[in-house]
Amino acid sequence: MEFLVKDRRVYAHTGGQDVMPDKPLLVFLHGAGNDHTYWCLQTRFFAHHGFSVLVPDLPGHGRSDGPVPETIDDYADWLLRFLDGAGARTAVLAGHSMGSLIALAAAARAPERVSALVLAGPADHMQVHPDLLAATASNDLAAWDLITDWGFGKPAHKGGHQAPGLWFVGGGRALLASGPAGTLWAGMAACNAWEGAPEAAGKVACPTLFLLGEADRMTPPRASKGLQTAISGAKVEILPGAGHMMTVEQPNRSIDLIYEFLSGAV
């Protein structure tokens, strides 16, 4: 379905079900250079198991109009306006990588509107390797290879997709390649520049789940220790063998963990 946010068209996937006001709303947020398809398996499951689901293509990504926001705080402001456009007073926010920072910033900015948080692959400060930042800035195709090489755990490099014939690394690279030039760099730069995560975490008042990849080389579990400590009562789950793309690498396990968490949180 489509919304207008400040006169800009936004596409959001619903998992094949209508958004119903009598069900809790779950909003999934993708990372830099991705789109709503990152969360496709989680989207469909939760849309058929007690939730209304919206998975927007962030501005300038996928089917949504630009421009791409320049900062994480800009993204958080946009997200709150998106909730207004969807007619949602409150929502559960689940974000991956850059999306986790956006969710965190929004929850700190408007705690009364966020009923629970799921943070997949966050960091106290999501620093981007200088080589990767330079590659994205110059639209070097090597950026896609660097992200997929660093982003997936070793099992995913060797196969292991539950759907025969599909390839984790190739699919991830194709998704990054589908985005407009400059979109990936803008997201990476926004993550690298944002130093507000610890302060934001201290303002979070809702139940929070951390989903972390044991073998994540981009945001390893230790990278979010400060956030885990700052959010009172936060639950931490580490997916064995998974990399930064943990919810793609282990979709069934991540669905089980999120569902169990939300069953007691909302």
Secondary structure, 3 states (H helix, E strand, C coil): CEEEECCEEEEEECCCCCCCCCCCEEEEECCCCCCHHHHHHHHHHHHCCCCEEEEECCCCCCCCCCCCCCCHHHHHHHHHHHHHHCCCCCEEEEEECHHHHHHHHHHHHCHHHEEEEEEECCCCCCCCCHHHHHHHHCCCCHHHHHHHHHHCCHHHHCCCCCCCCCCHHHHHHHHHHCCCCCHHHHHHHHHHHCCCHHHHHCCCCCCEEEEEECCCCCCCHHHHHHHHHHCCCCEEEEECCCCCCHHHHCHHHHHHHHHHHHHHHC
